[in-house]
Amino acid sequence: MSISISEAAARHVTRYITKRGKGVGVRLGVKTTGCSGLAYKLEYADEIAPEDVVFEDNGVKVLVDPKSLAYIDGTQLDFVREGLNEGFRFNNPNERDRCGCGESFRI
């Protein structure tokens, strides 16, 4: 089982944690929603919960709850800029389909 984070995403996370003055990394998971069934959830984490599975890549900790790990194993968290838009992108090899609006995915 593994989760990785690109250099671009690691730089963005590190800058944001430094700016906010606290944080141990990011928490990545999934929730049930949308027309395809699952959606990613991402938030900055201030502490590591006992049940968290911790991955560290490019100097950033990525915390994952055990229930989400089966859906996102092998995922790379990336940060991309396209024109005026920027944001996180989830490169998940387990995705089989994504809804038209891009809000949710199916395994």
C-alpha positions as CSV (number, residue, x, y, z in Angstrom):
1,M,0.0,0.0,0.0
2,S,1.3,3.4,-0.9
3,I,0.3,7.0,-1.4
4,S,2.8,9.5,-3.0
5,I,2.9,13.3,-3.4
6,S,4.5,15.1,-6.3
7,E,7.2,17.7,-5.8
8,A,4.8,20.4,-6.9
9,A,2.1,19.3,-4.4
10,A,4.7,19.0,-1.7
11,R,5.9,22.6,-2.3
12,H,2.3,23.8,-2.2
13,V,1.5,22.0,1.0
14,T,4.7,23.0,2.7
15,R,4.2,26.7,1.8
16,Y,0.6,26.6,3.1
17,I,1.5,24.9,6.4
18,T,4.2,27.4,6.9
19,K,1.8,30.3,6.2
20,R,-0.8,29.0,8.6
21,G,1.8,28.4,11.3
22,K,0.8,24.8,12.2
23,G,0.1,21.4,10.7
24,V,1.7,18.0,10.3
25,G,0.6,17.3,6.7
26,V,-2.5,16.6,4.7
27,R,-5.3,14.1,5.3
28,L,-6.5,12.3,2.2
29,G,-9.6,10.1,2.0
30,V,-12.8,9.4,0.2
31,K,-16.5,10.0,0.9
32,T,-19.6,8.6,-0.6
33,T,-21.2,11.2,-2.8
34,G,-21.9,12.3,-6.4
35,C,-23.3,10.5,-9.4
36,S,-20.3,8.0,-9.6
37,G,-20.3,7.1,-5.9
38,L,-17.0,8.4,-4.4
39,A,-15.3,11.7,-4.0
40,Y,-11.9,12.7,-2.7
41,K,-11.6,14.7,0.5
42,L,-8.4,16.5,1.3
43,E,-7.7,18.7,4.3
44,Y,-4.7,20.0,6.2
45,A,-4.1,18.0,9.4
46,D,-2.9,19.4,12.7
47,E,-2.3,16.1,14.4
48,I,-2.0,12.4,13.5
49,A,-4.9,10.3,14.7
50,P,-4.1,6.8,16.2
51,E,-5.9,5.1,13.3
52,D,-4.2,7.1,10.5
53,V,-1.9,5.3,8.1
54,V,1.0,7.7,7.5
55,F,2.9,8.0,4.2
56,E,5.8,10.4,3.8
57,D,7.0,11.6,0.4
58,N,9.0,14.7,-0.7
59,G,9.1,15.7,3.0
60,V,5.3,15.8,3.4
61,K,3.2,13.5,5.5
62,V,0.0,12.2,3.9
63,L,-2.4,10.7,6.5
64,V,-5.1,8.2,5.3
65,D,-7.9,6.6,7.3
66,P,-7.8,2.8,6.9
67,K,-11.3,2.6,5.3
68,S,-10.2,5.0,2.5
69,L,-6.9,3.3,1.8
70,A,-8.4,0.4,-0.3
71,Y,-9.9,3.0,-2.7
72,I,-6.8,5.2,-3.1
73,D,-3.9,2.8,-2.8
74,G,-1.3,3.8,-5.4
75,T,-2.6,7.3,-5.8
76,Q,-0.3,10.2,-6.4
77,L,-1.4,13.6,-5.1
78,D,-0.3,16.3,-7.6
79,F,-0.8,20.1,-7.8
80,V,-1.3,21.5,-11.2
81,R,-1.8,24.9,-12.8
82,E,-3.8,25.2,-16.0
83,G,-4.3,28.7,-17.3
84,L,-5.8,30.7,-14.4
85,N,-6.9,27.7,-12.5
86,E,-4.8,25.7,-10.0
87,G,-5.6,22.8,-7.7
88,F,-4.9,19.3,-6.5
89,R,-5.2,16.4,-8.9
90,F,-5.6,12.8,-7.8
91,N,-3.8,10.4,-10.1
92,N,-5.5,7.2,-8.9
93,P,-4.8,3.9,-10.8
94,N,-7.9,2.4,-9.3
95,E,-10.3,4.8,-10.9
96,R,-12.5,3.1,-13.5
97,D,-14.8,6.0,-14.4
98,R,-15.3,9.6,-13.5
99,C,-18.6,11.6,-13.6
100,G,-19.0,14.3,-16.3
101,C,-18.8,17.1,-13.8
102,G,-15.5,15.7,-12.3
103,E,-17.0,15.7,-8.8
104,S,-16.9,12.0,-8.2
105,F,-15.4,8.7,-9.4
106,R,-16.0,5.0,-9.4
107,I,-13.6,2.1,-8.6
